[in-house]
Amino acid sequence: MPKTMLISYVEKNSYIHKLNPLTKLTALLCVIAMVFVFPGFVYNLILFALIFPFAFIAKVNFGVFRPIRYLFIIFVLIFAIQGLFYPFAEGPFINLAFGFKLWMNGLNYAMIVSSRLIVMMVYGFLFVLTTHPSDLVSSLRKINLPFSLGYIIIATMQLIPRIQLQIGTIIEAQKSRGLRTEGNIIERFSAYLPLLGPLFLGSIQQAVERSTALEARAFSAKGE
């Protein structure tokens, strides 16, 4: 199995690890709300900067945040779409070929959207790294939330490491068949693009298998 730095719970003796899981969940939800309540790139930049002292206190290896770089292509698409087709386009713009215009307020909005995604991801990673799923479910049960909600949260927290392992397995299998993943951005993107098919199909298969297993165990069945 390929070596990879999984984004999953890592046991550490830190102040953040010892916090009540509900406290950390509430803080995460507050951060998510803040990136939408406070408009502007500067606010998101401040929230992003705050992740570093929190990660340091939690004794987290900063290497776990590297998967964010794989969103580069998504950010490029966001900037291209919003810059060219922003529905509220007005003000300064740059004339491009074939009559297209690159709107500055569209690029500004793209920057805000991209920064929101990054902030939510890094704080989500920190939450997963410092919160044991079983502790979180136990805390949710103490406030009488349904067990099904706890299962959904656990499944969501396990989703990222599962996808990481699956991606690593697919890449290693394709490398053994001669796949080249080196080169510039375009060459690497062209190499990784065909891997989306196996990843998508594998994720669907895992979802079906998990659903079948839950049905076999009468999960959420009502009755005495």
N, C-alpha and C positions, 0 to 999 in steps of 0.2 A: 504494500500500500504506500502511496506517495507520501512523503513527509510534508506536512503543512501545519501552520500555526492556526489551530481551530479557534473559532470565536465561540467558546462555551465556558461554563463556570470553571474558575481556577481558584482553588482554596488558598487563601492568604490570611495572615493575621493582621488585618488592617481595620481602621475605624469604619470605613465604608462597608466592608464585608460584614461587620457586626451590627450595622443598622438594621432596623426592622424592615423586612421586604416590602411591606406596604408603604413605609416612608419613602423608600427608593422608587417604588412604582408611582407614588404621588408626585415625587420630584420629576420623574421622567415625563409624566403627563403634563406637568406645568411647563417644562421646557418646550414640549411639542406645541402647547397652546401659545407660548410666548413668541415662537417664530412666526405665527400667523397674526397674533394681536399687534405686535410691534412691527410695522412695515419699515423696510429699509435694510440695505446690505450691512450697514454699520452695526446694527443691533445683533444680527446673526454672527458677525465677525467677533463681537464681544463674547457671545455665548460659546463660540467655537474656541476662543482663547482660554476660556474658563475650564475647558475639559482637561487641559494639561495639569493644573494643580490637583484636580480631582483624581486624575489617573495616577499622579505621583503619590498621593495619599493612599490610594488603593493598591499601590505597588504593582501596577499593571505594566506589562511589557508593551511598549509603544508600537512594536512590530505588528500587533494584532489589528492596528488601524490601516495597514497597508492595502487590504482589499478595496478601500475607497478609490484607489487609483484606477481600478477596473471600470469605474463609472465615467471615465474620461470621455468615452465615445457618446454616452448618454448626454453628458454636459455639452458636447459639441453639437449634438442634434437639438438640444434645448435652445442654445444660442442661435443656431441657424433658423429654426422655426420661428422663434419669438422675434428675432431681428428682422426677418423678412415678412412675416405674416402676422405681426402683433395686431390684434383687432382694434386697439385704441391708439394706433400709431399717430403721432403728431410731433411737431418740433423738428430739430435737426435730423438730417439723414445723409447717407452716402449713396450716390448713384452707382449702380453696378451694371454689368452687361445685361442685355436683353430686357431692359426696362425695369429691372428689379431695384428696389431701394432697401438699404440697410438702416433701419430706424434706431436711433440712439435710445429712446425710451423703451423700445423692445429689448435691446441688449441689457438695459438696466433691470428690466423685469426678469430676464433670463438669469442675471446674476443673483437676484433675490431668490428665485426658485431653486437654483443650484445650491446656494448657501443653506437654504432650508433643508434640503435633502441631506447635505453633509452634516449639519448640526444634529438632525434627528438620528442619523446613522451612528455617529460617534457616541452620543449619549445612550442610544440603544445598545451598542456594543458594551459600554461600561456597565450598564445594568445587567446584561447577560453574564458578563465576566465576574461580577461581584455578588450575584444572587443565585443561590441554589434553587432549582425548580421546586423541589419538594418542600423547602422552607416557605416559598411563596404560596404554594397551594395550601399548606397548613395555615398560613396567616389568613388566606381568603376564606377558608372553612370556618375559622374562628369568628368571622363577621357574617357567617351564615350565607355566604355566596354559594351557588350550586356547584357540585363537583364537575359538571360538564364544562363550566367556565374555567375551572382550574386545569382541566385536560387541554382545553384550547390554548391556554397560555403556555403550558409545558410543550405542546406540539409546536407552537410558534417559536419558542426559545430553542428548540432542537432543530428547527428548519435550517438555520444558517450553517451549523457544522455539518449537517447531512449534505447540503448542497456543495459545501467546500470539499467534502470527501468524494462526492460524486464527480465534481469537476476534475479533481486531482486524478481520480481513477481513469476518467475518459482521456485526459491529456496524456497520461503515461501510456495508455493503450495505443493512442494515435502516434505518439513518438516512436514506439516500437515498430510502427508501420512506416516510419520515415517522415512524420510530420515535422516541419521546421517552424519553430516559434520565435526565432531571432529575426532581427531586422528593424526597419523603421516602423512607425505607427501604422501605416497603411498595410505593410506586409504582415505585421502581427495581427491586425484586425482581420485580414483576409484568411489567415491561418486559423484563427479562433472561431470565425463565423460559422463554419460547418459543424462545430461542436455543439451548437445550440440545439440541433435536432435530437441527438442522443440524450442531452441533458433534459430537454422538455419531455421526451417520451419516458425517460427513466423516472422523472418526478411524478408523472401521471400514474405509472405503474406502482410506485411506492404508495401513492395516495389511495389507489384502488385496493391494494393489499391491506393497508391500515384500516380502511373502511370495512372491508370484509371481516377482518379480525375483530373489530369492534362489534359488528352485527352478530358474529358468532358467540360473543360473550354477553349479548343482550345489553349493550351499553345504553344507558338512559331509558331502559325499559320501565314502563310504569306497571304498578301492580304490587300485590303483597308477596 
